Amino acid sequence: MLTMDALRRFGANTEEGLGRCLNDEGFYLELVNMVLGDAGFEKLAAALEGKDWQAAFEAAHSLKGSLGNLALTPIYAPTSELTERLRGGREADYAALLTEILSRRDALLALREG
Amino acid sequence: MEIGYSDSRLNRDKRKILVIEDEIINRMILENILRETYDVVFAETGAQGLEILNEQFRTLSLVLLDLNLPDMYGVDILRQIKADAVTAVLPFIVMTADQEAEVQCLNLGATDFIAKPYPKPEVVLARILRTIELFEGRDLLRWTERDQLTGLYNPEFFFRYAAQFDDRHPDIPTDALLLDVNRFHILNERYGKAFGDEALRHIADKLRKTLNDAGGIVGRRGADAFLAYCPHRSDYADLLRQINDGIEKDYHARVRMGVYPNADRGIDMERRFARAKQAADKVKSSFSGAVGVYDAALYDKESFNEQLLEDFAAAIREEQFTVYFQPKFDIRSEKPRLCSAEALVRWNHPRLGIVSPGIFIPLFEENGLIREMDSYIWEKTARQIRSWREQFGWTIPVSVNVSRIDLSDPLLPKLLEKVVDKAGIPQAAFLLEITESAYTDDAEQIVGMAKALRESGFRIEMDDFGTGYSSLNMITTLPIDTLKLDMQFVRTAFRDKKDMRLIEAVVSLAHSLGLATVAEGVETEEQLQALKALGCDIVQGYYFSKPLPPEEFEAFVRLHKDTEV
């Protein structure tokens, strides 16, 4: 189960994220759990795989919004960067950023399960 | 996530905000921040957002718009809203992390921005409140503008939006329409209020659809009337047919329409619709194709009425109202005997000459001026009774009219006591005529008032019996002293011989209840004899005398006092 402590250790700016949730820890943790299960991660990976830059941009942009509001900085930062790079819709190598995003998401998932 | 709202859910104390945002986590965060203070409606896509905007924009205080939606760009939504003159007045706050989009949105008329990730909740709330307050200075209290039952505008807001239409379309001629449900009260009485309400809702929906298609707006006024303001068209018969189609079969109701075409923008909205109402009243008794149009004849009548209302104050001040007295004769004894009189008002207008009370009394009743006029007449009459007592040594009882509006004043008994005390005459000399139709307004209240007046020592005559919805229930529950048969009722009875039995029945019923009967409008010896034979107690009419000015009435009294005709 995720705890505030675990999130803090993970690198999330919990103070900021919790503030947006009116300091309701239960509510904040519920939303973090939701974003971890967000199908947007898989959509993003599939779009990049298929070189659909527009779809990739939209998926990244959506994730960025939620991650930013929850202040999950370690996942938010690369997602934000990827979004900006995809904005022009240009072909480039996004693999490293995607890997970073997914591995950090997985790390948080592992924290939750462990 | 709930989309849209139902009226029952709407908390009327809270302002309503539409949030157009596709990400569920963002929606949940916003809902958590806003729900204490606002009613929040969510749309997950641009299309849903536009739908809600089109349906509910009048009750919305603000829109929070996410720029990246799955189906359309936020800027396109903004563009659409701002292109529509009516929705353009809504304040928008755009939520974005993209600074370039901010410039574009500003140019399109967005009011403010909230960055993503969101700032602190206090900041979000403060920005929203500031934006709403800024806009409400221009457009107040949106959330009270709808009628609860039908969802149509209430008159106040209807007039406001109609005026807005004028401002925005100065070159489009418009028609003011008033739609009235024929005999709605009967529908309510017969099938119950729930059925009546359902019928009204159905009619309202039909009107909204039909008239919105015609480019108009619709409001509800009073129980069963609707207002509409539409771009001008030459014929409304088809439109009314469309509206009535189905309503008649399912709800046994029919709508009639009054049209004030090419409404004059120089006169205020209220007045434009007063004209539409006059046009609708013209077709009140018509059963088919009931569209009435405001025309020159109605205009003349309206101008004339206005003139009379304007002249009222001067008429009181300059004593243009004079009291005439029509003698009443007791016909129970061998020879008729002068027993009392009825005070009748005449208006001697400086320019128009004698104006018929049939014209100005209904007008003053409608405007409430009748109370002032009645008081004036009562005082004049009381002084006259006093003066005759000094002249003739006889207190002549005189009946005066008490309008239905007077009857709703709980202080009426005190007021009348003051009038008779001031003149130094007994209560019994002041007979109060109340009209039969007052009883149908609010029976319980009228019964209470009649009791109070009788306890004060006044006697009460029920006027106009036989004209409206005369009910036996009324004469048994209302504490009165005299039943006054309406002139028309008496005349018709004589014209059509078999109705004589009706008079006979009414007279004998009155007697069995201990009430005296007075017949008005007696014109011939034959009528007098017939009424006498039927047991009627008192008569008045041209057979004895027309209403007379005080000095002529005095001469009449001298002639008839203590003598029998």
Interface residues (C-beta under 8 A of the other chain):
Chain A: E16 G19 R20 C21 L22 D24 F27 L31 M34 V35 E58 H61 S62 K64 G65 S66 G68 N69 L70 A71
Chain B: D22 E23 I24 I25 N26 M28 I29 N32 I33 D66 N68 P70 A97 K116 P117 Y118 K120 P121
